[in-house]
């Protein structure tokens, strides 16, 4: 049977499609106007123009993130708003992070004012230490005594290796006044404090102990601060605390002087009854420290490590010792003795291939390199280079059904994340996104990643693909974001754009507001001091950098300064990209030291000998990412016609054999 449709059917279908398109266009237009109003309201609130703020807020009642404006107002005007206003917000948005943050701010203010009645009404566990102590203070004020569970909570707050906020002092005084802290609890806290290097706290806690115990703590403090002096005169009975202090001091000394630590260990290891495990662990610690400095004691200490303590880190040290000497038979022997799970790793397979190659087993080496060269990985690329074969990228473009993306956009959390990102509230957007991620199915994860990519939220796209374990979607994992900026400044400094992209990708994974624990900021993770020095040299405007302003979160300024700094380093290291990459992560002084220390080894060996695992991994990733970005540029028609090798210039000096 042949089914035919009348003209009116097709006309109706067209009307439906047109109406859907018209609705989508109208929605997009409305959202764009709401975003503009939202930003104006933000600015008005920042300027304390509350009349304008309220007028604009009234026009944003249906905007999906309007409550973020309400939160911003309440949290910045806690002294002016009523408890009812805050309670209303906390109830309406009870399950959101906004409510949690507002509650924390409000509780902090109530605690400072000593408004314990309101505090107890508003408090909800769990909370940070400051607010925990305020809560227990409030309970103590209202009940004059604490329950057994509350007393245990106070003890746990006290039992830490760091100083607690002053709001906890009243509670700790309560413990002391009621004789609730035993000598054993004091020693537990002293140990925690010494482990964290808080010697002053340890001394303070020790004041409540008998004089003999205080003398032991003083000895421990001396051992921490001047280990070699303390080790010279150490004469304590062979008891657990003496052995603990000795090991602490020996490890502290090993950080500065491996040879001296080893010699003192030889003196004390038979005088005190260290357990076999304590001995083995110390030998491992000493071996790793010695190896990181290229000290000859490393080999001797390695032989003393119990086989049950042989970690991959220990095997890596043994490999480094063999590679330093270019002892390829030793490399072969080491790899033959590896646990089965390590033998399958690409890194160990590569070094097995190199050892075979250097011991004239060329056919076996080539066969192993052939297998490795099929991997999109640092060692896979090295293997391909040794064979003179093209790199393999296993590129699978991320493609998802549009319907799946439309379904996701019905998710209110996804809509909020998008709008927060587009108005510049990226930190809040991340919170919304992280709340959504666990709820997404394996099919929805790639769709969500592609949405973020399409919005220009590349960091979150990468995070989502990682959760989905979709490693081959290179168009999303390694996007050519900020391409115009990167090309402009890379070319102005005669830098390879692919290498700049690789450093940017490794440093921040495209997170514009990235901030490291060391204080590095932005896409290329620049330290404010370094950025200021570069800016001054090139007479660039960098306002209020001393105050760590957010100017370094500006992508263009960050990339401009980052490329200028890379140019400085390249000039300093005679155009050696490998040394500059190491210097960018670990500092120029260390890169210079390593260049001199391992001046006569092949370039792949040089990378493997980098003492810091973080820097070694960093260099390997940047080298491999450079190749991937060269291919991305080639595919986009922005790069060279052929791919060159990883930018790993030899570090070898003249005169090497």
N, C-alpha and C positions, 0 to 999 in steps of 0.2 A: 504494500500500500504506500503510495506517495503522499506525503503530507505537504500541503501548501499553506502559506500564510498570506493573509490579505495585506494590502498596502497599509491598512489602518494598524495592523499588528506592528509592522516595522516602524511606522510613525510613532506609535506609543513607546516602543523600545528606545527610539532616539530621544523622545521627551524625557524618559527616565534617566538616560545617560547624561543628557544636558543638565537636568535638574541636579544630579549628583555632582557634576563638575561645577555647576554654579554654587552649590552649597559648600563644596570644598574650598572654592576660591573665596567665597564670602567669609568662611571660617578663618582662612589664612589671613585675610585682610583685617578681620576683627582682632585676631591674636596679635598681629603686628602692631595695631594701634594700642592694644592693652599693654604690650611690652613697653612701648614708648611712654605711656602714662605711668607705668610702674617705675621706670627709671627716673621720671620727673618727681614722683612721690619720694623715692629714695633720697634724691638730692634735697628736696624740701625738708625732709626729716633731718638730714645731715646739717642743714643750715638752721635748724630749729625754727623753721617757718611752719608752725603747726597748723595754722589756718589753711594754708595751701595744701599741706599734707592731708588734712581731713577731707578737704574738697576733692582731691584726686583719689583718695582711698574710697570715697563713696562711689566713684565711677568704676571701681575695680571689683565690685562685690562678686561678680560671676567669674572673675579670672581665677584659674586653678591654683595660683600661688598667692592670692591676695592675703591669706593669713600670715604669710611671711612678713608682710609689712606690719601687720598687727603685732606680731612677735617683736619686731625691731623696735616698735614704739614702746611696748610694755617693758622690754628688757632695759631700755635706755631711760625710762622714766619711772623706775620703781618707787621713788620717793613721792611722786605726784599721783600715781594711780591708786585705786582702792583695792583692798583685798578681794572684793567681789569681782572686780574686773579680771584680776589674775585667776581667781578660782574658775570663772566662766571660761577663760581660755584653756586652762588645764583640763577641764572636763570635756570641752568640745574637741580638743585635739589630744586626748589622753594617751593614745597609742603612738604618738609621733615623737621624734627626737626634739622637736621644738618645745614640746611640753616639758620634756626632761631638762632641757637647757634652761628654760624659764624657771622651772621649779628650783634648780640649783642656784641660780642667781638670786631668787627671792629668799630662799633659805639662808644663803650667805648673809644677806642684808638683815634678816630677822635675827640671826645669831649675833651679829655685831651689835644690834640694838638691845639684845637680851630680851626680846619679845618671845619668851619660851612658850607661852600658851598658844600663840598663833603658829609658832614653829612646830610644836608637836602635832597640831592639826594638819599641817601641810606636809610633814615629813613622810617620805616613802623610801624604804630601802630597795636596792642597795644604793649607797652614795659614796662619794670620795671621802678620804680620811678626814679632811677638815669638817665636813658636815656630819660624819659619824660622831666625831668628838663633840660637836655642838649638840647633837641629839642626846648623847649620853649625859652631857652637862645639863640639858633641859630636864632629863629624867631625874637626875640627882637633885636638881633644884626643886622639882615638884614632889619627889617622894622621899628625899633625904637618904635613901639607900638604894642599892642596885640589886636586881635579881641575879641568880646564879649564872644565867646565860649572858646577861649584860656584863657581869664581872669577867666572864671568859672573853667577851668581845674586847673589853678594855685591856686585858692581858695580851691579846693578840695584836692590838694596836701598839702596845709597848714593846712587844717582842719583834723588833726589826733592827736592821743594821744601819738605819739612817735616822736623823733627827726628825721628830714629828712636829706638826704645827703647834704653835703656842696654845691653841684652843684645847689641846689634849693635856696640858700641864695640870689642870685642876683634877683630872681623872687619875693621872699618875700619882699625884699627891695623895689622893684617896687610897690608892693601893698601898703606898708606903705607910700612911697613917694607920691602916688596918692590918699591917704585917702580912700582906698577901703576896709579897714577892720573895721567893726563896733564893738561896745562894745559887742553886742550880739554874733558876730562871735568869739570874744576873749573868752567869757564865754563858748561857745560851745567847744572850744579847751581845755580850762582849765578842763572842766568836763571829756573830753575824756582822758586827761593826768592823772587826779586823779584816774579815773577808772582803768587805767593801772599801777598805782603806780609811775608814772613819776613826782614826786613832784618838782624836779628842773625845768623841762620844764614848769610846771604850773606857777611857780614863775617867770620864764623868760617872759612868755606870759603876765602875770599880770602887768609887768612893764609899759605897754602901757595904763593901766586903771587908772581911778581916784584913789586918795589915799584911799578913803573909801573902794573901791572895792579891792584894794591891801591888805588892812587889813583883809578883809574877806578871801582872798586866803591864807594869812599867817596863819590865824586861822585854815583853812582847812588842810594846811600842818602840823601844830602841831597836829591836830586831827589824821592824818594818822600816824605820827611818834611816838607820845606818847599819845595814846587815853585816857588812864585813867587820866593822868594829865589834859588834855584838857577838859574832861568831868566834872571834879571836879569844874572847874571855868566857865563853859559854861553859858553865860548870853547874849543871842542874841534875837532880836525881832522875833516874831512868823511869819516868812515869809518862802516861799518855800526853799530858799537857806540854811536857818538855819536848817530846818528839814532834808534837804539832807545831810548836814554836820554831823548832829547828828546821823542819821542812818548809815552813813559811819563809824563814830567813834565807834558806838556800835557794829557793825559787826567786825571791826578790833579788838576790845577788846575781843569779844566772841571767837576769834581764840586762845586767850591766857588764858582767865579767864571767863568761862561761868557764874559763880556765880556773879562776879562783873558786867558783862554786863547786867545780869538780874536785878540786884539791881538798876543800873542807868536807865534802861528802865522803871522800876516801878516809878522812880522819874520824868522822862521827858514825859512819854506817855500821861499824863493828862495836863501837862503844855503847850504842843504844839498840834496843831490841825492836827495830823496825820490822813490821810484818813483811812477808814476801810481796804482798800486793803494794804496800807503801814503797818498797824498794823499786819494784817494776814500774810503778807510775812515775816515780821521780826520774828514773833512767829515761823514760819516754819523754818527759818534760824537758830534761836536759838535752836529749838527742835532738828534739825539734828546735830548741833554741840554738844549739850549736850549728845545726844544718842551716838555719835561717841566716847565720852569719858566715857560713862557709868555714866553720871552725873544724880542725882535724879531730877533735874529740867526738864528733857526731858518729863516726863509724864505730868507735869503741862502745859508746853508750847504746847504740842500736842493737848490738849483740846481746845486751843484758835485758832487753825487753821481753817479758813473758809472752809466749805465743798467743795467749788469750787476749792480749792487749794490742795485737797487731791490727791497726786500723788502716784505712786507705791513706790517711795522712802519713802514717809511718812508711808505708810502701812508697809513697810519693817522695819522701825524704831519701829513701834508698836509691830511687831512680835518679834523683838530682845528684847524689854523690857519684854515681856511675857516669852520668852525663857530663859532670864537671871534668872528669878525667877522660872523657870520650872512650870509656871502657865498655865497648859494645858486647863482648862476651858476658860481662857482668850484667848488662841490661837483659840479655837473653836468659840468663840463669834466674834473674829476679822475676821475669814475666812467667817463666815456666813454673815457678813456685807460688804464683798468685792464686787466691781463692777463685773458684769457678765464676762467681758473679762479677768479679773485676775483669777477668780475661775477656769478657764479651764487650766491655766498654770501648768506644772508638779510640779514646786516648791511648789505652794500653795496646790496642791492636796497631795503632800507628807506630808506636815505639818498637813494637815487635818487628814491624816491617822495616824500620830504619836499621835495627840491629841485624836483621837478615841481609839487608842491602850492604851494610858495612863489613859483614863477615863473608862476603862473596857468595851468598845464597840468593843470587839475583832473581832466578825464576820464581822462587817462593815469595820473595819480597814483592815482585811485580804482581803476583796473583793476589796477595793480601791488599796491595794498594788498589788494585782493580775493584775489589769489593768495597773498600773504604770510599773510593772516589764517587760512588753512587749516592753519597750522603750530603745533604746541605748542612754542613757543619765545618767548623774550623779545621779539624783533622781531615775531614773529607776533602776540603779544598786543598789542603797541603798535599794529600795523596794525588789528587788530580794534577797539581802542578808538577809533582815529581814524574808523573807519567806523560806530561805534556798534553793532557786531554782536557776537553771543555768541562766546566763545572756543571753539576746537576742541581736543579733548583726545585723539582717536584712541585711546581706552581699549580695550585688549584684555585681559580678565582672564586671568591665567596659569592654565591648566588642563592637567593631565597625567593620564595613566592611572594609577590606583592600583597596577596590576601593575608599572609601570615604577619607581615609588617602592619597592615591595617588593623588586624586583631590586637596586636600589641599596643597600638595607639588608642585602644579603648580602655587600656589599663590606666587608671587615674594616677598611679605612682609613676608610670612611664611619662605621662604628660607633664607631671610636675617636674620630673628630672629634666625633661627637655626645656621647659620654660625657664627653670632656674639657670640652666646652662646658658641659654640664649640671652638672659638679662645680666649675666656675669657673676651670678652667685654659685660659682663652681663647687665650692666646698659643700654647700647644702645640696647641690645637684648630685654630688657623689654619694651623700648619705641616702638620698632617695633611691639612687640606682642600686646601691649595695643592699637596700631592703628588698628590692625587687628580685635581684639575681637568684636567691635560693628558691624562688617560686617558679622560675622558668623551666620549661621542659627542654630536653636535648634538641628538639626542633626549634624552639623559640630562641635559644641562646645565640645561634648564628644570625637570626633575624634581628635580634636586639643589637648585636655587634655592628651589623650593617647600618642600622638606623643611626647609631652613634657616629659611625664613620661618615654618613651622609650629612649629619649636622656639623661636622668638623670637630667632633669630640673624640679625637683620635686616641687619647690615653685610655678612655673608658672602653673604646672598641677593642683595644689590645687586651685590656684586663678581661673582658668578656670572652674573647676568643681563647684566652689562656684557660679559663674555666671550662670552655667547651672542648679544649684540647684539639683545636683545629689549627695545626701548625703550618699548613701549606697555603693558607689564604694570604699570600704575601702582599696582595694589593691593599689589605687592611692592616696587617701586622707591620708592614714597612711602607707606609704611604709617603708620597712626596709632598707632604704638608709643608707650608711656608716656602714653597719652591722658589717663588720670585725673590723672596728675601735671602734665602740661602744662596741662590745663584748670584745675586747682585754682590753680596759681601764676600763670597768665596772667590769670585772672579776678580774683585777689586784687590784681593790679597794674594792672588795667584795660588789658590788652594783648590784641591780636588773637591767638587761638590759632594760626591759620594762619601768621601771621608768625613766631611762636616756633618752630613746627614747621619752617618754611623755614630759619631760621637754624641750628637744630639739625641739620637734614639736610645743609646745606652745610658746616657746621663739622666734623662727625665722621662723617656718613653712618651714624649709630647705633652707632658703635664706642665702647662704654662706657669702654674703657681707652685711648682715643686720646691720643697725646702728640705735640705738634708740635715742630719743631726749635727753636722759641722757648721751649718749656717750658709751653705751654698744655695743659690737661688736661681729659679727659672729654668728655661729649656736647656741651657748648656751648663747649668749648675755652677755659676760663678760666685766665688767668695766676694763679699762687698769690698774688702780691701784690695783684692786683685783687680776687680772691676774699676775701682777708683784710680788705681795706678795706671791702668791702661787708658782710661778716659783722660787723665791728666796729660799723659804723653801725647795724646792725639787731639787735645783741646776740645773734648766733647763735653756737652752739658750733662751733668749727672746730679740732679738736685737731691740734697739731703741724704746722700748715700751713707754718710756716717751714722745716720739714724736708722739704717736698714729699711728704707722706704720700699714701697712696692714697685719702684721704677724698674727694677731688674726683672719684674714679671712681664714687662712689655716685650713681646716676642721680637720685634725689630731691634730694639736697643740691645736685648740680650744676645741675639745672634751677631749683631755688629761687633759688640765687645768681645764675644767669644771667638770670632774669626780673627780679630786683631790680635788677641792673645795667642791663638794658634800660630799666626804668622811670626810673632815674636819668638815663640818656642822653636819654630822651624829654623829661623835664622840662627838661634843659639845652638841648635843641634845639627847644623850643616845639612839641613834638608832631610833628616832621617825621620820619616813618619812613625816608625816603630818606637823610637826613643821619645818622641813628642807625645805619643799616645800614652806611654807609661808615665811620662812627666805630668800629663794632664790629670792623671788619677792620683799619683803618689807624690808629686812634687818634683821639680827639676833637679834638686840636689840628690835625691835617691836615684833618679834615672841616670844621672852622671856617674854615681858610684857604681851602679850595676854595669854600666857600659865599660868601665875600667876593670871591674872585677872579673867579668866574663868576656874579655876582649878577643879571645882566640877560639871561640866556638861558633859553629854554624848558626844561622839565624833562628831556625826552629828550636834548637837547643837553648839559645839565649832566652827565648820566651819562656821555655819550661823552667829555667833556672831563676826566674823572678821570685824573690823570697816571699812576697806577700801573695797569698792565694787570691785575695780580692783584686789586686792589680793584675795578676796573671790571667784571671778569668776576664777581667775588663779588657785587657789587650787582645785576648783571643776573640772576644765578641766583636770588638770594634773592627778587627781585621776581617772577620767573616762578614759582618754587616756591610762593610765597604763594598765587598764583592756583590752582595745582594742588592745594594742600592745602585751600583753601576748597572746591574741588569735591569732594575726598575727604570732607571733613566733611559736605558737603551730601548726598552719596550715602549716607553712614552715618547720616544723620538727626541730625547733631550741629551743623550749621551753619545759616547764614541760608538763606532760601528763594531768594534771588537772589545771583549773584556780583557783587561790586563790582570796580572797577578795581584794578590793581596799586597798592600803597600808595606812590605817588610824588607827594607833595605838592610844589608849586612851591617852588623855592629863591629865586625872584626877590624882590628887596627893593622897597620902595616908592620911587617916583621913577624906576623904569626905564621907558623908552619902550615 
